[in-house]
Amino acid sequence: MDLRQLNLSEGAEGLRAKRFSSRELVESCLAEIERKKELNAFVSLTPEAALAAAEAVDRKIAAGEEIGPLAGLPCALKDVFCQEGELTTAASRILSGYRPPFDAVAVERLKAADAVFLGKTNTDEFTCGASTENSCYGVTKNPVDLTRVAGGSSGGSAAAVAADLCLYALGTDTGGSIRQPAAFCGVPGLKVTYGRVPRSGVISMASSWDTIGPFAKTVADLARVLQAIAGADERDSTTPRMPVPDYLADIEKPLSGLKVGVAREFFGEGLETEIEQVTLEALKNLERLGARLVDISIPTVPYAVACYYVLTPAEVSANMARYDGIRYGRALQPESDDLEAHYYRLRGEGFGEEMQRRIMMGTYVLSAGYYDAYYRKAQQVRSLIVADFNQAFAACDLIAAPVSPTPAFPIGEKAGDPLALYLADVCTIPASAAGIPALSVPCGRTASGLPVGLQLMAPQFAESLLLNVGHVFEREAGVGV
Amino acid sequence: MIDAEEVKRIAGLARIEIPVERMDDFTRKLQQVIGYVALLNKLPTEGVDPLAQVTGLTDVLREDRPSSFPLWRELIESSPLPKERGQIKVKSVF
């Protein structure tokens, strides 16, 4: 077995036992990244810094120092995590060449844990998309089938973990951008409670929806990464001061007595038959493990996509206002005569079509005369979605559903049809609207071998429960990476 | 329903130049999305409070401690434009 194929638990154990070095781990990953560059999972690499960080950990180990569970284990960051001095471009021309002068809090925390960063992974531009086809660097291919998308927007991170290019990766999930690529590539991925992990230093898409979370090879590894990055921070005032539990403490707890809610609204028309079959089989497996399935209803689910595509473009339009060719990015060539002309051209040339569409949509729904009809209305609908989930959780401990109505689709199939891509988020958006945590765990394959993910949703700050159920499911009934 | 004139107006507000040859396709796709979200009108929402955020937090305050931000020079260096006396030089506003 090649070192890059190890998971975090195996990697940590091997380093401690001095069976291999962190440097060898990094070299194994870098070699595979080169061999598999066709995947286009990485958009920038930092091999020298990675090797230097690895050697620092190797020196600690040689000196007999205590090292943490993530020390020396190579990881990747989605191209929206600010890393001091390293390229961070949100896969957009408008940030071409940008090197932040600071680290994101999540990066700071991983650095403190002696993490080793291999580089930045591909994403849809400013994380707006569900296929990584909106990236200025081109699409990331699915390691399981190179003719298909890896999913999005964290397609690069998902593909990197699935293809053993790194041992874990960070992504962001605003409407499904961790869960869906995780399901498409066949790896576990976690969307946390909104506010569980500080967003400071992560390039924002939609500020009241964005979350930061891990991809890894096992559910227990997700817990290890979350342990290092979770917790409130003064620099992000949307992080409630909730204590961070030991996410591994209850991970082996048996599932007997667990009530799993199944909402019929997630199994509506549009769900591909094979996905439905594999998901229902997964639910049967949960029952075999001791869980009890409970029929529930979340009536606002069919409205969640519409709600999302009013509110998030509005927030996107506000967050994109800072990209003015003045604060960051490349200079506009040739220069404009005046400021207004400068803005028009810079933003017209710098933003891709999907970004322009989202900014325009947001500007429209916030503009005078339309604010009440669209934006305020959608905020009211969001209120109803939250209320629906609260009611549902009165009847069950967690909710199970598909992650996506389809498996990974062919590259280019949905690229010309924005609405079709938006509707692909139907299963993941509701949890985002409510700000609750949700896990995608591999649960099977379609007949043609495409991965399928099972989505588990829990109340706010119940990540421990998700990781417990996901881990037991993975061990007993899941599909290995 | 949104038309090309309205799209031009919005592009003006958003400060984004959309090339003339792409206007029709852009307008059509935007119309599709706006048409779809009208679905929200089917849901009765009288008396429902609009939700701005999901944390329930209010008035998150910190002590008003004066301090100097250590990275201001680096932040100004992020700009591609000329700098003068610690300031970024831009085109005239009017």
Chai-1 contact restraints between the chains, C-beta under 6 A:
chainA,res_idxA,chainB,res_idxB,connection_type,confidence,min_distance_angstrom,max_distance_angstrom,comment,restraint_id
A,P101,B,L71,contact,1.0,0.0,6.0,A-B,restraint_1
A,P101,B,E74,contact,1.0,0.0,6.0,A-B,restraint_2
A,Y194,B,V54,contact,1.0,0.0,6.0,A-B,restraint_3
A,G195,B,T55,contact,1.0,0.0,6.0,A-B,restraint_4
A,S208,B,Q53,contact,1.0,0.0,6.0,A-B,restraint_5
A,S237,B,V60,contact,1.0,0.0,6.0,A-B,restraint_6
A,T238,B,T55,contact,1.0,0.0,6.0,A-B,restraint_7
A,P240,B,T55,contact,1.0,0.0,6.0,A-B,restraint_8
A,P240,B,L57,contact,1.0,0.0,6.0,A-B,restraint_9
A,Y303,B,L43,contact,1.0,0.0,6.0,A-B,restraint_10
A,A306,B,V37,contact,1.0,0.0,6.0,A-B,restraint_11
A,A306,B,L39,contact,1.0,0.0,6.0,A-B,restraint_12
A,A306,B,L40,contact,1.0,0.0,6.0,A-B,restraint_13
A,Y309,B,V37,contact,1.0,0.0,6.0,A-B,restraint_14
A,V310,B,V37,contact,1.0,0.0,6.0,A-B,restraint_15
A,I326,B,V90,contact,1.0,0.0,6.0,A-B,restraint_16
A,R327,B,S79,contact,1.0,0.0,6.0,A-B,restraint_17
A,Y328,B,S78,contact,1.0,0.0,6.0,A-B,restraint_18
A,R330,B,P80,contact,1.0,0.0,6.0,A-B,restraint_19
A,A331,B,P80,contact,1.0,0.0,6.0,A-B,restraint_20
A,D338,B,K91,contact,1.0,0.0,6.0,A-B,restraint_21
A,L339,B,K91,contact,1.0,0.0,6.0,A-B,restraint_22
A,L339,B,V93,contact,1.0,0.0,6.0,A-B,restraint_23
A,H342,B,K91,contact,1.0,0.0,6.0,A-B,restraint_24
A,Y343,B,R15,contact,1.0,0.0,6.0,A-B,restraint_25
A,Y344,B,R15,contact,1.0,0.0,6.0,A-B,restraint_26
A,Y344,B,E17,contact,1.0,0.0,6.0,A-B,restraint_27
A,R345,B,E17,contact,1.0,0.0,6.0,A-B,restraint_28
A,R347,B,R15,contact,1.0,0.0,6.0,A-B,restraint_29
A,R347,B,I16,contact,1.0,0.0,6.0,A-B,restraint_30
A,G348,B,I16,contact,1.0,0.0,6.0,A-B,restraint_31
A,G348,B,E17,contact,1.0,0.0,6.0,A-B,restraint_32
A,Q356,B,I16,contact,1.0,0.0,6.0,A-B,restraint_33
A,I359,B,A14,contact,1.0,0.0,6.0,A-B,restraint_34
A,M360,B,I10,contact,1.0,0.0,6.0,A-B,restraint_35
A,M360,B,A14,contact,1.0,0.0,6.0,A-B,restraint_36
A,M361,B,V33,contact,1.0,0.0,6.0,A-B,restraint_37
A,T363,B,I10,contact,1.0,0.0,6.0,A-B,restraint_38
A,T363,B,L13,contact,1.0,0.0,6.0,A-B,restraint_39
A,T363,B,A14,contact,1.0,0.0,6.0,A-B,restraint_40
A,Y364,B,I10,contact,1.0,0.0,6.0,A-B,restraint_41
A,R376,B,P50,contact,1.0,0.0,6.0,A-B,restraint_42
A,K377,B,L40,contact,1.0,0.0,6.0,A-B,restraint_43
A,Q379,B,P50,contact,1.0,0.0,6.0,A-B,restraint_44
A,Q379,B,L51,contact,1.0,0.0,6.0,A-B,restraint_45
A,Q380,B,T45,contact,1.0,0.0,6.0,A-B,restraint_46
A,Q380,B,V48,contact,1.0,0.0,6.0,A-B,restraint_47
A,Q380,B,P50,contact,1.0,0.0,6.0,A-B,restraint_48
A,V381,B,L40,contact,1.0,0.0,6.0,A-B,restraint_49
A,V381,B,L43,contact,1.0,0.0,6.0,A-B,restraint_50
A,R382,B,L51,contact,1.0,0.0,6.0,A-B,restraint_51
A,S383,B,V48,contact,1.0,0.0,6.0,A-B,restraint_52
A,S383,B,D49,contact,1.0,0.0,6.0,A-B,restraint_53
A,S383,B,L51,contact,1.0,0.0,6.0,A-B,restraint_54
A,P418,B,K29,contact,1.0,0.0,6.0,A-B,restraint_55
A,L419,B,Q32,contact,1.0,0.0,6.0,A-B,restraint_56
A,L419,B,Y36,contact,1.0,0.0,6.0,A-B,restraint_57
A,G435,B,V54,contact,1.0,0.0,6.0,A-B,restraint_58
